[in-house]
Amino acid sequence: MEIVPIEMFNVDTIYEGEKIPAIRNITLRIEKGEFVGIIGPNGAGKTTLLETINGLLEHTKGEIHILGKEIKRCGPSIRKEIGYIPQEFGVDDLTPFLVKDVILMGRFGKIGPLKSISYEDCRKAQEAMTSIDINGLSMRPVGKLSGGQLQKVMIARALAKEPKILLLDEPFSNLDFNASADISQQISRLHDERDLTTLVVIHDISSIPDRCDRMIVMNGGRIVKDDLPKKVLHPELLKLAYGIKG
């Protein structure tokens, strides 16, 4: 029997100091190999959902099983199998790290921060750079990269971990049309080549990758629609989901 990558049962997550759950009553099942897009207005709970799946936020109700393991008991081992690309990287112009070093850091999540870097780790980092065609950037400081280049570096960093699940939080934000289309194409290709299970949060619905198998619409911390893209991306449904009148 094949292990289901992501299962959530009636899950709530509440931020510390808050009383109202940021996500509530989330029941979700993502099958192996699915490419799932997540849309919804600001504050809908999209980022919270990814952080909860990744174990960065502890859920306050319900159960979460990632790759067949309960996340509260097996969080560290589960995160070794997840590549997570946050919306904000916190990189400024003076960041001294070179691209090759940042990508190699992706191996720390697999081997642990106190382990010595091996030849195999370096090979996997190089392989990740090659897979997204950024070898020419390897000696560039990350603080000097364009938005699209930096996004590719962070994807390569996640791939160096050799994940089974890839979580991306608004990977197309702050990119122009051409850079957004390029990143979308790269993510779709890597999803298929590496047999990943992928969840991607999307702010601008015009950026939704054609590769998506399913679309989840969130609002008010809940999943309000989960269906095929052609059924979800209907103008009247989107107006309802985003709270748009008229």
Backbone torsions as a table, in degrees:
resi	resn	phi	psi	omega
1	MET	NA	127.2	-176.4
2	GLU	-74.7	137.8	-179.1
3	ILE	-74.0	134.2	177.7
4	VAL	-80.5	126.2	-176.9
5	PRO	-62.5	-42.5	-174.7
6	ILE	-138.0	123.1	173.5
7	GLU	-135.6	128.0	177.4
8	MET	-127.4	136.3	-176.9
9	PHE	-127.0	107.7	175.7
10	ASN	51.1	50.9	-172.8
11	VAL	-90.7	132.8	168.1
12	ASP	-116.1	145.3	169.3
13	THR	-132.7	127.3	-179.9
14	ILE	-118.9	127.8	176.2
15	TYR	-69.2	147.6	-179.9
16	GLU	-57.2	131.8	-179.5
17	GLY	88.7	-8.4	178.9
18	GLU	-100.8	160.4	177.9
19	LYS	-110.1	-26.5	-177.5
20	ILE	-97.2	129.7	179.7
21	PRO	-60.9	139.9	175.8
22	ALA	-75.9	-32.7	166.2
23	ILE	-129.2	147.6	-174.3
24	ARG	-144.4	140.8	176.0
25	ASN	51.4	42.2	-179.7
26	ILE	-84.0	117.2	171.2
27	THR	-119.8	121.8	-170.3
28	LEU	-151.2	139.4	176.7
29	ARG	-133.0	121.6	178.2
30	ILE	-114.2	122.0	-177.3
31	GLU	-82.4	159.9	178.3
32	LYS	-59.2	131.2	176.6
33	GLY	85.8	-1.4	179.9
34	GLU	-75.8	148.5	174.2
35	PHE	-117.1	109.8	-170.6
36	VAL	-118.5	126.4	174.6
37	GLY	-95.7	144.0	-179.9
38	ILE	-124.6	121.7	-179.6
39	ILE	-126.5	167.9	179.6
40	GLY	152.8	165.3	-178.3
41	PRO	-69.8	168.4	175.0
42	ASN	-56.6	137.8	179.6
43	GLY	80.9	9.3	-177.6
44	ALA	-75.3	-19.1	-179.8
45	GLY	107.8	11.7	-175.6
46	LYS	-64.9	-50.5	179.0
47	THR	-64.7	-40.1	178.0
48	THR	-59.6	-38.4	178.5
49	LEU	-61.4	-47.3	179.3
50	LEU	-63.1	-44.0	-178.2
51	GLU	-66.0	-31.4	177.4
52	THR	-71.3	-42.9	177.5
53	ILE	-61.1	-38.0	-178.4
54	ASN	-80.8	-5.2	179.4
55	GLY	78.1	10.9	176.8
56	LEU	-75.5	-27.0	172.9
57	LEU	-118.7	135.2	-179.4
58	GLU	-87.8	125.8	179.5
59	HIS	-71.6	150.3	-174.2
60	THR	-104.9	-10.1	176.8
61	LYS	-151.4	149.9	175.3
62	GLY	89.3	-168.9	-178.2
63	GLU	-132.9	146.3	175.6
64	ILE	-130.9	126.4	175.7
65	HIS	-118.5	120.5	178.5
66	ILE	-114.9	121.1	-178.3
67	LEU	53.5	37.2	176.1
68	GLY	83.0	2.1	-178.6
69	LYS	-115.3	144.4	178.3
70	GLU	-77.5	125.9	-167.8
71	ILE	-68.7	-30.0	-179.9
72	LYS	-69.5	-27.7	-179.7
73	ARG	-92.6	-26.9	-170.6
74	CYS	-127.9	28.6	-175.4
75	GLY	-51.5	-52.8	-177.8
76	PRO	-59.6	-42.7	-179.7
77	SER	-70.3	-33.3	178.0
78	ILE	-65.9	-43.1	-176.9
79	ARG	-64.9	-20.1	175.0
80	LYS	-66.1	-19.7	-177.0
81	GLU	-103.1	4.3	-177.1
82	ILE	-117.4	128.7	170.2
83	GLY	-98.4	119.2	-175.2
84	TYR	-119.2	127.1	179.2
85	ILE	-118.5	103.9	-176.6
86	PRO	-72.8	168.1	179.7
87	GLN	-70.4	-39.1	-178.9
88	GLU	-112.0	131.6	-177.9
89	PHE	-99.5	-18.3	-179.3
90	GLY	66.8	36.0	-179.9
91	VAL	-103.8	123.8	176.0
92	ASP	-111.3	175.4	-173.7
93	ASP	-60.9	-24.3	-175.5
94	LEU	-94.9	2.9	178.5
95	THR	-60.2	121.4	-170.7
96	PRO	-84.2	-13.6	-172.6
97	PHE	-66.7	140.1	175.0
98	LEU	-82.4	157.0	-178.8
99	VAL	-55.0	-45.1	-177.7
100	LYS	-62.2	-33.1	179.6
101	ASP	-73.1	-39.5	179.6
102	VAL	-64.2	-41.6	179.6
103	ILE	-67.4	-38.7	177.7
104	LEU	-63.0	-30.0	176.9
105	MET	-60.1	-24.9	177.3
106	GLY	-60.9	-23.8	178.3
107	ARG	-72.8	-22.7	-179.1
108	PHE	-59.8	-36.7	179.7
109	GLY	-66.6	-20.1	-179.7
110	LYS	-92.3	-41.9	-173.7
111	ILE	-101.9	-15.5	-175.6
112	GLY	98.1	144.7	-173.8
113	PRO	-69.4	-17.9	-175.9
114	LEU	-96.5	-3.2	179.8
115	LYS	-83.7	151.2	177.4
116	SER	-74.9	142.6	177.3
117	ILE	-73.6	128.2	-177.7
118	SER	-102.6	171.8	174.3
119	TYR	-58.6	-39.3	-180.0
120	GLU	-63.1	-39.0	177.5
121	ASP	-62.7	-43.9	178.7
122	CYS	-63.7	-37.7	179.7
123	ARG	-66.6	-40.8	179.3
124	LYS	-66.8	-37.8	177.0
125	ALA	-64.9	-42.8	177.8
126	GLN	-63.5	-40.8	178.9
127	GLU	-62.1	-39.5	179.1
128	ALA	-65.9	-41.5	176.8
129	MET	-61.2	-43.4	-179.0
130	THR	-64.9	-38.7	-175.6
131	SER	-63.0	-26.5	-179.8
132	ILE	-113.9	11.2	170.3
133	ASP	60.8	51.7	177.6
134	ILE	-126.0	25.5	177.9
135	ASN	-57.4	-33.3	-179.1
136	GLY	-68.1	-12.0	-179.9
137	LEU	-98.5	-0.3	-167.2
138	SER	-56.8	-32.7	-177.1
139	MET	-101.1	11.9	179.0
140	ARG	-88.0	140.3	171.9
141	PRO	-66.3	135.9	-176.6
142	VAL	-63.6	-26.0	179.9
143	GLY	-69.8	-10.2	-177.9
144	LYS	-105.6	9.5	-176.6
145	LEU	-88.9	156.5	171.7
146	SER	-74.7	169.2	-180.0
147	GLY	-59.9	-42.9	179.6
148	GLY	-67.3	-39.9	177.8
149	GLN	-64.0	-43.5	-179.9
150	LEU	-63.6	-39.1	178.6
151	GLN	-61.9	-40.3	177.6
152	LYS	-65.1	-38.9	178.3
153	VAL	-61.7	-42.5	-178.5
154	MET	-70.0	-32.2	174.1
155	ILE	-66.2	-44.7	178.0
156	ALA	-61.8	-39.1	178.7
157	ARG	-60.3	-43.0	178.3
158	ALA	-67.1	-37.4	-179.1
159	LEU	-69.5	-30.5	178.7
160	ALA	-60.4	-22.0	178.5
161	LYS	-76.0	-11.2	-175.9
162	GLU	56.2	56.4	-175.4
163	PRO	-76.7	160.4	170.3
164	LYS	-97.6	-25.6	179.2
165	ILE	-122.8	135.9	177.9
166	LEU	-119.6	123.6	178.7
167	LEU	-115.5	123.5	-178.3
168	LEU	-125.6	126.6	-178.5
169	ASP	-105.1	104.0	179.0
170	GLU	50.3	59.6	-177.9
171	PRO	-70.0	-10.9	-177.6
172	PHE	-103.6	0.7	-177.6
173	SER	-69.6	145.0	178.5
174	ASN	63.8	20.3	175.7
175	LEU	-112.2	147.3	175.6
176	ASP	-75.4	176.1	-172.6
177	PHE	-58.8	-46.9	-176.9
178	ASN	-65.0	-43.4	179.2
179	ALA	-65.5	-39.5	179.0
180	SER	-63.5	-44.2	179.8
181	ALA	-64.1	-38.3	179.6
182	ASP	-65.1	-47.1	-179.8
183	ILE	-63.0	-42.0	179.0
184	SER	-59.5	-44.5	179.1
185	GLN	-64.2	-41.0	-179.5
186	GLN	-65.2	-43.8	-179.2
187	ILE	-63.0	-43.3	-179.8
188	SER	-63.1	-43.6	-179.8
189	ARG	-64.3	-46.0	-178.6
190	LEU	-66.0	-35.1	176.7
191	HIS	-56.1	-46.2	-177.7
192	ASP	-74.8	-43.5	-177.2
193	GLU	-64.5	-35.6	-174.9
194	ARG	-102.4	7.3	176.4
195	ASP	54.1	50.0	-176.7
196	LEU	-89.5	162.8	163.8
197	THR	-108.6	121.1	-168.0
198	THR	-123.7	132.5	170.8
199	LEU	-120.2	129.0	-179.2
200	VAL	-131.5	122.8	174.8
201	VAL	-82.2	131.8	-175.1
202	ILE	-128.6	126.3	178.5
203	HIS	-86.8	-47.5	-177.8
204	ASP	-95.6	113.9	-174.2
205	ILE	-66.2	-15.6	176.4
206	SER	-72.2	-12.3	-178.9
207	SER	-96.8	4.4	-176.3
208	ILE	-63.3	123.3	179.5
209	PRO	-62.6	142.0	176.4
210	ASP	-62.1	-23.2	-175.9
211	ARG	-69.6	-15.3	-174.6
212	CYS	-56.2	129.9	174.7
213	ASP	-86.6	-34.1	-177.4
214	ARG	-139.0	155.9	172.9
215	MET	-126.8	131.3	174.8
216	ILE	-108.9	130.4	175.5
217	VAL	-107.7	126.9	178.0
218	MET	-115.6	147.8	173.4
219	ASN	-158.5	136.0	178.2
220	GLY	61.0	29.6	178.9
221	GLY	81.5	4.0	-178.5
222	ARG	-118.7	158.5	169.4
223	ILE	-86.9	117.6	-177.7
224	VAL	-102.6	-14.0	176.8
225	LYS	-159.3	139.0	178.6
226	ASP	-146.7	105.8	-172.4
227	ASP	-161.8	-175.3	174.9
228	LEU	-62.4	146.3	-178.6
229	PRO	-52.3	-42.7	-176.7
230	LYS	-65.2	-24.3	178.5
231	LYS	-87.5	-29.9	-179.2
232	VAL	-80.5	-40.3	-173.7
233	LEU	-85.3	53.0	176.4
234	HIS	-101.9	131.8	-173.8
235	PRO	-51.6	-43.0	-176.8
236	GLU	-70.5	-36.9	177.4
237	LEU	-66.7	-41.6	-179.7
238	LEU	-64.8	-37.5	175.4
239	LYS	-59.6	-43.6	180.0
240	LEU	-65.7	-44.7	-177.7
241	ALA	-65.0	-37.4	-177.2
242	TYR	-92.6	1.8	178.2
243	GLY	71.4	30.1	-178.3
244	ILE	-94.0	130.6	179.9
245	LYS	-103.3	149.1	177.1
246	GLY	91.2	NA	NA
